Each structure stands twice: as C-alpha cells, then as structure tokens.
Amino acid sequence: MTVPAGFALKSPRSDPNHDILIDVVSLSGQPPAAGGGEAICAAGFKRFPDGTVASQAELNAQPAIEKMANDIKAMLRSHDMELQLMRSIPSKDFAGIEVVSKPMRGPDHENVAIYMATMDRVVGRTNIVCVTRDDALIEAMSVFQVIRDGARPPSG
C-alpha cells in the first residue's frame, strides 16, 4: 500500500474481518480524523477462499456489482448508517463501489462522515474506511480516493 505525502502507515493490526488491516494517519492532522482516533483511514484485505471466484470478468459483471451494492446497503442498515452516496469505481482491474454514509447514533454522530471503498479482485476484497468531520468531507474526498487508489492486495 502506498499513501500520499503527508500520510503514514501504521503497523498492521489484527482484525477478525480481515487478513490484514493497516491504519493510515495524517501527519498534518488534515483532513481531521473524527471520533477521537489517530487514524484517518483503515485499509483491510480479506482473501477469497480458493476456487470461489472464476475470473475478474465474473466480478466485474453487473450481477456481481449489484450483489456487492446490496451487501453494502445491508451492512450500512445493520450498523445504523445512513447512505448518502453510492457509485461504482471505474476500473478494469477490480470491481469497486465507493460510499459516503453518516452514522445515526454514537458520540457526535451528527458531525461525522464516513467514506468507504470496496474493491474486489480475484484474490480477495480490499476495504478502505475513512472517517472525518462532516464539514471536512468535500475537501477530504479527493485525498480518500488517492489513499484508496494506493491500496493493493498483498502478494503471495
């Protein structure tokens, strides 16, 4: 994973939903992290079980993209998140969707915005989750997308 200038990667940490999870921190404090944490984003990767995906073309096909979108919507509902934006990420290398959502509960939830990107490749799924203040989201989106574009599945 690569990050733009002004950002750093923390050491990988364990997470039950990912094979690897790495926090991204802003060295300048911009965009501001929400929720009192140090990390502005987290990048996770989960390998697909062998033989479950035949090809990238299968993942890029409309039925798989629709399933991914429906799965994301269900996950947001289950976590009391309000969907504000959902769109595909144009790429031939992966099937991807990016989302902006807002938490509906929790400390200071009305001032929090969450950017998520889900990218499927034959080897597995990469998730990027970035959390900032709602008033900083517009300016932060391009930074979050650069962080997203620097994520690659681990080799081996």
C-alpha positions as CSV (number, residue, x, y, z in Angstrom):
1,M,0.0,0.0,0.0
2,T,1.2,3.5,-0.8
3,V,-0.1,6.7,0.7
4,P,0.3,10.3,-0.5
5,A,2.8,12.7,1.0
6,G,1.8,13.9,4.4
7,F,0.4,10.5,5.4
8,A,1.9,7.4,7.1
9,L,1.0,3.8,7.5
10,K,0.9,2.3,11.0
11,S,1.9,-1.3,11.7
12,P,-0.6,-3.9,10.7
13,R,-3.1,-4.9,13.4
14,S,-5.3,-7.9,13.9
15,D,-8.9,-7.8,13.0
16,P,-11.4,-10.7,12.8
17,N,-12.9,-9.5,9.5
18,H,-9.6,-9.0,7.6
19,D,-6.4,-11.0,6.9
20,I,-4.5,-7.7,7.2
21,L,-5.6,-4.3,8.5
22,I,-3.5,-1.1,8.4
23,D,-4.3,2.3,9.7
24,V,-3.4,5.4,7.7
25,V,-2.6,8.6,9.7
26,S,-2.4,12.2,8.6
27,L,0.9,13.7,9.7
28,S,-0.6,17.2,9.5
29,G,-4.0,16.5,11.0
30,Q,-5.7,17.3,7.8
31,P,-8.2,16.1,6.9
32,P,-9.3,15.8,10.5
33,A,-10.0,12.4,11.9
34,A,-13.4,12.1,13.6
35,G,-14.2,10.0,16.6
36,G,-11.1,10.8,18.7
37,G,-8.9,8.3,16.9
38,E,-5.5,8.9,15.4
39,A,-6.2,7.2,12.1
40,I,-8.0,8.9,9.3
41,C,-8.4,5.7,7.3
42,A,-8.1,1.9,7.7
43,A,-7.2,-0.4,4.8
44,G,-8.2,-4.0,5.1
45,F,-7.8,-7.1,2.9
46,K,-9.6,-10.4,3.1
47,R,-8.6,-13.2,0.7
48,F,-11.4,-15.1,-1.0
49,P,-11.4,-18.9,-0.4
50,D,-9.7,-20.8,-3.2
51,G,-12.0,-21.5,-6.2
52,T,-14.8,-19.1,-5.2
53,V,-14.1,-16.6,-8.0
54,A,-13.5,-17.8,-11.5
55,S,-12.3,-14.6,-13.1
56,Q,-12.1,-10.8,-12.8
57,A,-14.7,-10.6,-15.6
58,E,-17.1,-12.5,-13.3
59,L,-16.6,-9.9,-10.5
60,N,-16.9,-7.0,-13.0
61,A,-20.3,-8.3,-14.4
62,Q,-23.4,-6.5,-13.5
63,P,-24.9,-9.2,-11.3
64,A,-21.8,-9.3,-9.0
65,I,-21.8,-5.5,-8.8
66,E,-25.5,-5.4,-7.9
67,K,-24.8,-8.1,-5.2
68,M,-21.9,-6.0,-3.8
69,A,-24.1,-2.9,-3.7
70,N,-26.9,-4.8,-1.9
71,D,-24.5,-6.3,0.6
72,I,-23.1,-2.8,1.3
73,K,-26.6,-1.4,1.8
74,A,-27.5,-4.2,4.2
75,M,-24.2,-3.7,6.2
76,L,-25.0,0.0,6.5
77,R,-28.5,-0.7,7.7
78,S,-27.2,-3.2,10.2
79,H,-24.8,-0.6,11.6
80,D,-27.4,2.3,11.7
81,M,-25.7,4.2,8.9
82,E,-27.5,6.5,6.5
83,L,-26.4,6.1,2.9
84,Q,-25.6,9.4,1.3
85,L,-23.8,8.5,-1.9
86,M,-23.0,5.2,-3.7
87,R,-21.3,4.9,-7.0
88,S,-19.1,2.5,-8.9
89,I,-15.4,3.0,-9.1
90,P,-14.3,2.8,-12.8
91,S,-11.6,0.2,-13.2
92,K,-11.0,-2.9,-15.3
93,D,-8.6,-4.2,-12.6
94,F,-11.2,-4.6,-9.9
95,A,-14.9,-4.4,-9.3
96,G,-15.5,-1.5,-6.9
97,I,-18.0,0.7,-5.2
98,E,-17.5,3.8,-3.1
99,V,-19.9,5.0,-0.5
100,V,-20.4,8.1,1.7
101,S,-22.5,7.5,4.8
102,K,-23.3,9.0,8.2
103,P,-23.7,7.2,11.5
104,M,-27.2,7.6,13.0
105,R,-26.0,7.1,16.6
106,G,-22.9,7.4,18.7
107,P,-20.9,10.2,20.2
108,D,-21.0,13.3,18.0
109,H,-22.5,11.2,15.2
110,E,-24.2,14.2,13.6
111,N,-20.8,15.7,12.8
112,V,-19.2,12.5,11.4
113,A,-18.9,11.5,7.7
114,I,-17.6,8.1,6.6
115,Y,-16.1,7.3,3.2
116,M,-15.9,3.6,2.3
117,A,-14.5,1.9,-0.8
118,T,-14.9,-1.8,-1.5
119,M,-12.8,-3.3,-4.3
120,D,-12.9,-7.0,-5.4
121,R,-10.2,-8.7,-7.3
122,V,-10.0,-12.5,-7.9
123,V,-7.7,-12.9,-4.9
124,G,-9.9,-11.1,-2.5
125,R,-11.6,-7.9,-1.2
126,T,-9.9,-4.7,-0.2
127,N,-11.9,-2.3,2.0
128,I,-10.9,1.3,2.7
129,V,-12.8,3.1,5.5
130,C,-12.1,6.8,6.2
131,V,-13.7,8.9,9.0
132,T,-13.7,12.7,9.1
133,R,-15.8,15.5,10.3
134,D,-18.9,16.2,8.1
135,D,-17.8,19.7,7.3
136,A,-14.4,18.4,6.0
137,L,-15.8,15.7,3.8
138,I,-15.9,17.6,0.5
139,E,-12.2,18.6,0.6
140,A,-11.2,15.2,2.0
141,M,-12.9,13.1,-0.7
142,S,-10.0,13.5,-3.2
143,V,-7.5,12.6,-0.5
144,F,-9.5,9.5,0.4
145,Q,-9.7,8.5,-3.2
146,V,-5.8,8.8,-3.6
147,I,-5.5,6.6,-0.4
148,R,-8.0,4.1,-2.0
149,D,-6.0,4.1,-5.3
150,G,-2.8,3.2,-3.4
151,A,-4.3,0.0,-1.9
152,R,-3.3,-3.3,-3.5
153,P,-3.9,-6.8,-2.3
154,P,-0.9,-8.4,-0.6
155,S,1.3,-10.6,-2.7
156,G,1.8,-14.3,-2.0
